[in-house]
């Protein structure tokens, strides 16, 4: 192996006698650890460089997984207009249980320590992008392998050639011409670190997952969710001596009860810390004419909710009451449509490390409990835990 003069730490393999297919299997993919470190360290030194780097790089352009995690943290903090330095980035990762995967706090400090100036961060970003393009060319064919290995002609030129003139083996798929056959992306299970399931309410409501409460109207499901919110807001005890709630903020997304005459009085009665309870009223946006607008939030606005939660680092719980009010016109009985709508919700819960508690109603059909939640079975399948809310037959004021 040798280090060429084309950039800091770009690794190449010199093996002219090896056939392209063998080279693809044996060579180290082009990458530059030093350039990736310089980009991340430079951004944490000078936040004003973010816009220039964001135009050049995506998370996927980084070769090392820890660098992808760090770039994701910086990106999310930048979207939330929050500072991104060693402390804020490490806290963002810590809340998601990813700090050790990203190298730990000491590694973040090393990035800044070894980055003397942020003046060349765009140059390093271009090197990272070029390496990423060369890695993408390797699976195309022999010419792509050679371009990725040697860097001549430039990767961008080869990529443009493939895009402009599809290879003879291009085929039609869903009415579109695509290059080659789709490639499966796999990981060894040994490369996936084991993570313990974290809990908001031990053995009841998991963190980073979706939980559903289903029950008939009038049972007090919303009142139960507010009691849970109150416990989280002040770190009080769970029922049945099941431990203490983790202290944190709560986000309420409610379409059934008025915040002024119903939600706040109930929270006050439950001794909640009202400063830690937040109500999502709407989303704001700019229309095609450049005028600011406002409309109710729905599940298609998951990015807006995720950005707001990123600005609430101590948020532990999001309550959506009821699910059916935020489907944005999606047919609740179509399994594929519901799954597509709820997948970003589950992803957001995992990314933000919050418990998402959704309220739903029961349908009128008889049969197994799994099929009683209103709408598609996808509502149940997408959740980690689903609970039925019912009256206690021996105590009319008690809910189980």
C-alpha positions as CSV (number, residue, x, y, z in Angstrom):
1,X,0.0,0.0,0.0
2,X,1.1,3.6,-0.6
3,X,-0.2,7.0,0.2
4,X,-0.5,9.2,-3.0
5,X,-0.1,12.9,-3.1
6,X,-3.7,13.5,-4.2
7,X,-5.0,13.9,-0.6
8,X,-4.3,13.2,3.0
9,X,-4.3,9.5,3.8
10,X,-6.1,8.2,0.7
11,X,-5.5,4.5,0.6
12,X,-4.8,2.7,-2.7
13,X,-3.8,-0.8,-3.7
14,X,-1.3,-1.3,-6.4
15,X,-2.2,-4.7,-8.0
16,X,-2.1,-4.5,-11.8
17,X,-2.0,-8.3,-12.2
18,X,-5.3,-8.8,-10.4
19,X,-8.4,-9.1,-12.4
20,X,-11.2,-6.4,-11.8
21,X,-13.5,-8.8,-10.1
22,X,-10.8,-10.0,-7.7
23,X,-9.7,-6.5,-7.1
24,X,-13.2,-5.5,-6.1
25,X,-13.3,-8.3,-3.5
26,X,-9.7,-7.7,-2.2
27,X,-8.9,-4.0,-2.3
28,X,-9.5,-1.5,0.5
29,X,-12.2,0.9,-0.6
30,X,-10.8,4.4,-1.3
31,X,-11.2,6.6,1.7
32,X,-9.3,9.3,3.7
33,X,-9.6,9.1,7.5
34,X,-7.5,12.2,7.9
35,X,-9.8,14.2,5.6
36,X,-12.9,13.0,7.3
37,X,-11.4,14.0,10.7
38,X,-10.4,17.4,9.4
39,X,-13.9,18.1,8.1
40,X,-15.5,17.2,11.5
41,X,-12.9,19.0,13.6
42,X,-13.0,22.0,11.3
43,X,-16.8,22.2,11.7
44,X,-16.6,22.1,15.5
45,X,-14.0,24.9,15.4
46,X,-15.9,27.2,13.0
47,X,-19.7,26.8,12.7
48,X,-19.9,29.3,9.8
49,X,-18.4,26.6,7.6
50,X,-21.5,24.3,7.9
51,X,-23.4,25.7,4.9
52,X,-20.4,25.1,2.6
53,X,-19.8,21.6,3.8
54,X,-23.5,20.7,3.7
55,X,-23.6,21.5,0.0
56,X,-20.7,19.1,-0.6
57,X,-21.3,16.1,1.8
58,X,-23.9,13.7,3.0
59,X,-23.7,11.4,5.9
60,X,-23.2,8.5,3.5
61,X,-20.1,10.0,2.1
62,X,-18.1,9.2,5.2
63,X,-16.3,5.9,5.2
64,X,-16.0,5.3,8.9
65,X,-19.2,4.6,10.9
66,X,-18.1,6.8,13.8
67,X,-17.6,9.7,11.4
68,X,-21.1,9.2,10.0
69,X,-22.6,9.4,13.5
70,X,-20.6,12.6,14.3
71,X,-21.7,14.2,11.0
72,X,-25.3,13.2,11.7
73,X,-25.1,14.8,15.2
74,X,-23.7,18.0,13.7
75,X,-26.3,18.1,11.0
76,X,-29.2,17.7,13.4
77,X,-27.8,20.4,15.7
78,X,-27.3,22.7,12.8
79,X,-30.9,22.2,11.6
80,X,-32.1,23.1,15.1
81,X,-29.8,26.2,15.0
82,X,-27.9,24.9,18.0
83,X,-24.2,25.1,18.5
84,X,-22.2,22.0,17.6
85,X,-19.0,21.7,19.6
86,X,-17.4,18.8,21.6
87,X,-19.9,19.2,24.5
88,X,-23.1,19.6,22.5
89,X,-22.2,16.9,20.0
90,X,-21.3,14.4,22.7
91,X,-24.5,15.2,24.7
92,X,-26.6,14.6,21.5
93,X,-24.9,11.2,21.0
94,X,-25.1,10.3,24.6
95,X,-28.9,10.8,24.7
96,X,-29.2,8.3,21.8
97,X,-26.8,5.8,23.3
98,X,-24.3,6.3,20.4
99,X,-21.4,8.2,22.1
100,X,-19.3,5.1,22.4
101,X,-20.0,4.0,18.8
102,X,-18.7,7.5,17.7
103,X,-15.4,7.0,19.6
104,X,-16.3,8.5,22.9
105,X,-15.8,12.0,24.3
106,X,-12.0,11.7,24.2
107,X,-12.1,11.0,20.4
108,X,-14.2,14.2,19.8
109,X,-11.6,16.2,21.7
110,X,-8.9,14.7,19.6
111,X,-10.6,15.8,16.4
112,X,-10.4,19.5,17.4
113,X,-7.0,19.1,18.9
114,X,-5.5,17.8,15.6
115,X,-7.4,20.4,13.5
116,X,-5.3,23.5,13.6
117,X,-7.6,25.6,11.5
118,X,-11.0,25.4,9.7
119,X,-9.7,27.4,6.7
120,X,-9.3,24.3,4.6
121,X,-12.4,22.4,5.6
122,X,-14.0,22.7,2.2
123,X,-10.9,21.2,0.5
124,X,-11.1,18.3,2.9
125,X,-14.8,17.9,2.2
126,X,-14.1,17.7,-1.5
127,X,-11.6,14.9,-0.8
128,X,-14.1,13.0,1.2
129,X,-16.7,13.4,-1.5
130,X,-14.3,12.3,-4.2
131,X,-13.4,9.2,-2.2
132,X,-17.1,8.5,-1.8
133,X,-17.8,8.7,-5.5
134,X,-14.9,6.4,-6.2
135,X,-16.3,3.8,-3.8
136,X,-19.6,4.0,-5.6
137,X,-18.0,3.2,-8.9
138,X,-16.4,0.0,-7.8
139,X,-19.5,-2.3,-8.3
140,X,-20.3,-0.9,-11.8
141,X,-17.8,-2.7,-14.0
142,X,-14.1,-3.0,-14.8
143,X,-13.8,0.6,-15.9
144,X,-15.5,1.7,-12.7
145,X,-13.0,-0.4,-10.6
146,X,-10.1,1.1,-12.5
147,X,-11.4,4.7,-11.9
148,X,-12.0,4.0,-8.3
149,X,-8.5,2.5,-7.9
150,X,-6.4,5.0,-9.8
151,X,-8.5,8.2,-9.6
152,X,-7.9,8.8,-13.4
153,X,-10.1,9.8,-15.1
154,X,-11.9,11.6,-12.3
155,X,-14.7,9.7,-10.6
156,X,-17.2,12.5,-11.5
157,X,-16.3,12.1,-15.2
158,X,-16.8,8.3,-15.1
159,X,-20.0,8.6,-13.1
160,X,-21.4,11.1,-15.6
161,X,-20.5,8.7,-18.5
162,X,-22.4,5.9,-16.9
163,X,-25.4,8.2,-16.3
164,X,-25.5,9.6,-19.8
165,X,-24.9,6.2,-21.6
166,X,-26.4,3.2,-19.8
167,X,-24.4,0.1,-20.2
168,X,-25.6,-2.7,-22.4
169,X,-26.8,-4.7,-19.4
170,X,-29.2,-2.0,-18.4
171,X,-32.8,-3.3,-17.9
172,X,-36.3,-2.0,-17.4
173,X,-37.8,-2.0,-13.9
174,X,-41.2,-0.5,-13.1
175,X,-41.1,1.4,-16.4
176,X,-37.7,2.9,-15.7
177,X,-34.3,2.0,-17.2
178,X,-31.9,1.2,-14.4
179,X,-28.2,0.2,-14.6
180,X,-27.4,-3.4,-13.8
181,X,-29.2,-5.4,-11.1
182,X,-30.0,-4.1,-7.6
183,X,-27.3,-5.1,-5.1
184,X,-28.2,-6.4,-1.6
185,X,-26.7,-4.4,1.2
186,X,-25.7,-6.6,4.2
187,X,-23.9,-6.5,7.5
188,X,-22.4,-9.3,9.6
189,X,-24.3,-9.6,12.8
190,X,-21.0,-9.4,14.6
191,X,-20.7,-5.8,13.2
192,X,-23.9,-4.8,14.9
193,X,-23.3,-3.9,18.6
194,X,-25.7,-5.3,21.1
195,X,-28.0,-2.7,22.8
196,X,-30.1,-3.3,25.8
197,X,-33.7,-2.1,25.5
198,X,-34.2,1.1,27.5
199,X,-37.4,1.8,29.3
200,X,-39.5,4.9,30.2
201,X,-41.7,2.8,32.4
202,X,-39.8,-0.5,33.2
203,X,-41.3,-3.5,31.4
204,X,-44.3,-1.3,30.2
205,X,-43.3,1.5,27.9
206,X,-39.9,1.3,26.1
207,X,-37.8,4.3,25.1
208,X,-37.1,4.8,21.5
209,X,-40.2,2.8,20.5
210,X,-43.9,3.3,19.7
211,X,-46.5,2.1,22.3
212,X,-50.2,2.1,21.6
213,X,-53.1,2.4,24.1
214,X,-56.4,1.1,22.6
215,X,-59.8,1.2,24.2
216,X,-63.4,2.2,23.8
217,X,-64.4,5.9,23.9
218,X,-65.1,7.3,27.3
219,X,-62.8,5.1,29.3
220,X,-60.4,7.9,30.1
221,X,-57.4,6.9,27.9
222,X,-56.4,10.5,27.5
223,X,-56.6,11.0,31.3
224,X,-54.3,8.0,31.7
225,X,-51.7,9.4,29.3
226,X,-51.7,12.7,31.1
227,X,-51.1,10.9,34.4
228,X,-48.1,9.3,32.7
229,X,-47.0,12.7,31.4
230,X,-47.3,14.2,34.9
231,X,-45.1,11.4,36.4
232,X,-42.4,12.0,33.8
233,X,-42.5,15.8,34.3
234,X,-41.7,15.6,38.0
235,X,-40.0,12.2,38.2
236,X,-42.6,10.7,40.5
237,X,-43.5,7.0,41.2
238,X,-45.2,4.7,38.7
239,X,-48.3,2.8,39.9
240,X,-48.0,-0.6,41.6
241,X,-44.5,0.2,43.1
242,X,-42.9,-0.2,39.7
243,X,-40.2,2.3,40.2
244,X,-39.8,6.0,39.5
245,X,-40.3,7.8,36.2
246,X,-37.2,9.3,34.5
247,X,-37.4,13.1,34.9
248,X,-37.9,14.8,31.6
249,X,-40.0,16.9,29.2
250,X,-43.1,15.7,27.5
251,X,-44.5,16.7,24.1
252,X,-48.3,16.5,23.7
253,X,-50.0,16.2,20.3
254,X,-53.7,16.2,21.1
255,X,-56.7,16.7,18.8
256,X,-59.4,15.6,21.3
257,X,-59.0,17.9,24.3
258,X,-58.6,21.6,24.7
259,X,-55.3,22.6,26.3
260,X,-56.9,25.4,28.3
261,X,-60.0,23.9,29.8
262,X,-59.1,20.2,29.9
263,X,-55.4,19.3,29.5
264,X,-54.0,21.9,31.9
265,X,-56.5,21.4,34.7
266,X,-55.9,17.6,34.5
267,X,-52.1,18.1,34.6
268,X,-52.5,20.4,37.6
269,X,-54.6,17.9,39.4
270,X,-51.9,15.3,38.8
271,X,-49.3,17.6,40.3
272,X,-47.3,17.8,37.0
273,X,-44.4,20.2,36.4
274,X,-46.2,22.4,33.8
275,X,-42.9,23.9,32.7
276,X,-41.9,20.5,31.3
277,X,-45.1,19.9,29.3
278,X,-45.2,21.2,25.7
279,X,-48.2,21.2,23.4
280,X,-47.6,21.0,19.6
281,X,-50.2,23.4,18.2
282,X,-49.3,23.5,14.5
283,X,-46.5,23.7,11.9
284,X,-45.4,26.9,10.1
285,X,-44.1,27.0,6.5
286,X,-43.7,29.4,3.6
287,X,-46.0,28.9,0.6
288,X,-45.1,29.2,-3.1
289,X,-45.7,33.0,-2.9
290,X,-43.3,33.4,0.0
291,X,-46.0,34.0,2.6
292,X,-45.8,32.4,6.0
293,X,-48.6,29.9,6.6
294,X,-49.7,27.6,9.5
295,X,-51.6,24.4,9.5
296,X,-52.3,21.4,11.9
297,X,-49.4,18.9,12.3
298,X,-49.7,15.4,10.8
299,X,-47.5,12.4,10.4
300,X,-46.0,13.8,7.1
301,X,-44.4,16.5,9.3
302,X,-42.1,14.1,11.2
303,X,-39.0,16.2,10.3
304,X,-40.5,19.3,11.9
305,X,-41.3,17.3,15.1
306,X,-37.9,15.8,15.1
307,X,-36.2,19.2,14.8
308,X,-38.3,20.5,17.7
309,X,-37.4,17.5,19.9
310,X,-33.7,17.9,19.1
311,X,-34.1,21.4,20.7
312,X,-35.5,19.7,23.8
313,X,-32.7,17.4,24.9
314,X,-34.5,16.3,28.1
315,X,-37.7,15.2,26.3
316,X,-38.5,11.6,27.3
317,X,-42.1,11.2,26.0
318,X,-44.3,12.1,23.1
319,X,-48.0,11.5,23.3
320,X,-50.2,11.4,20.1
321,X,-53.9,11.4,20.9
322,X,-55.5,10.0,18.9
323,X,-53.6,8.3,16.0
324,X,-56.5,8.6,13.6
325,X,-56.4,12.5,13.7
326,X,-53.0,12.8,12.1
327,X,-53.1,10.4,9.2
328,X,-53.0,13.2,6.5
329,X,-55.7,11.6,4.4
330,X,-54.1,8.1,4.5
331,X,-56.6,5.2,4.3
332,X,-56.3,3.7,7.8
333,X,-57.4,0.3,6.5
334,X,-54.6,0.0,3.9
335,X,-51.7,-1.9,5.5
336,X,-49.0,-0.7,3.2
337,X,-50.1,3.0,3.4
338,X,-50.2,2.9,7.2
339,X,-46.8,1.2,7.4
340,X,-45.3,3.9,5.2
341,X,-46.8,6.6,7.3
342,X,-45.8,5.1,10.7
343,X,-42.2,4.1,9.7
344,X,-40.9,7.7,10.1
345,X,-42.5,7.9,13.5
346,X,-40.7,4.8,14.7
347,X,-37.4,6.0,13.2
348,X,-37.9,9.4,14.9
349,X,-38.5,7.7,18.3
350,X,-35.3,5.7,17.9
351,X,-33.2,8.6,16.8
352,X,-34.4,11.0,19.5
353,X,-34.5,8.3,22.2
354,X,-38.1,9.2,23.3
355,X,-41.0,7.0,24.1
356,X,-43.9,7.6,21.7
357,X,-47.3,6.8,23.2
358,X,-50.3,6.7,20.8
359,X,-54.0,6.5,21.7
360,X,-56.4,4.6,19.5
361,X,-59.9,3.3,19.6
362,X,-61.3,-0.3,19.3
363,X,-63.4,-1.4,16.5
364,X,-66.8,-3.2,17.0
365,X,-65.7,-6.6,15.6
366,X,-65.3,-9.7,17.8
367,X,-62.2,-11.8,17.8
368,X,-58.6,-11.8,19.0
369,X,-57.5,-8.7,20.7
370,X,-54.7,-8.1,18.2
371,X,-57.4,-7.3,15.5
372,X,-59.5,-5.0,17.7
373,X,-57.5,-1.7,17.2
374,X,-59.3,0.5,14.7
375,X,-57.9,0.4,11.2
376,X,-55.2,-1.7,9.7
377,X,-53.3,-4.3,11.6
378,X,-50.2,-2.2,10.8
379,X,-51.0,0.1,13.7
380,X,-50.4,-2.9,16.0
381,X,-47.5,-4.3,14.0
382,X,-45.6,-1.0,14.0
383,X,-45.7,-0.7,17.8
384,X,-43.3,-2.4,20.2
385,X,-46.1,-2.7,22.8
386,X,-49.9,-2.4,22.6
387,X,-52.2,-2.3,25.6
388,X,-55.9,-2.5,25.9
389,X,-57.6,-0.1,28.3
390,X,-60.6,-1.5,30.1
391,X,-62.8,-0.9,33.2
392,X,-62.1,-2.8,36.4
393,X,-65.2,-5.0,36.8
394,X,-64.8,-4.7,40.6
395,X,-64.2,-1.0,40.7
396,X,-66.0,1.3,38.4
397,X,-63.5,4.2,38.9
398,X,-60.5,2.1,38.2
399,X,-58.8,1.4,34.8
400,X,-56.7,-1.6,33.9
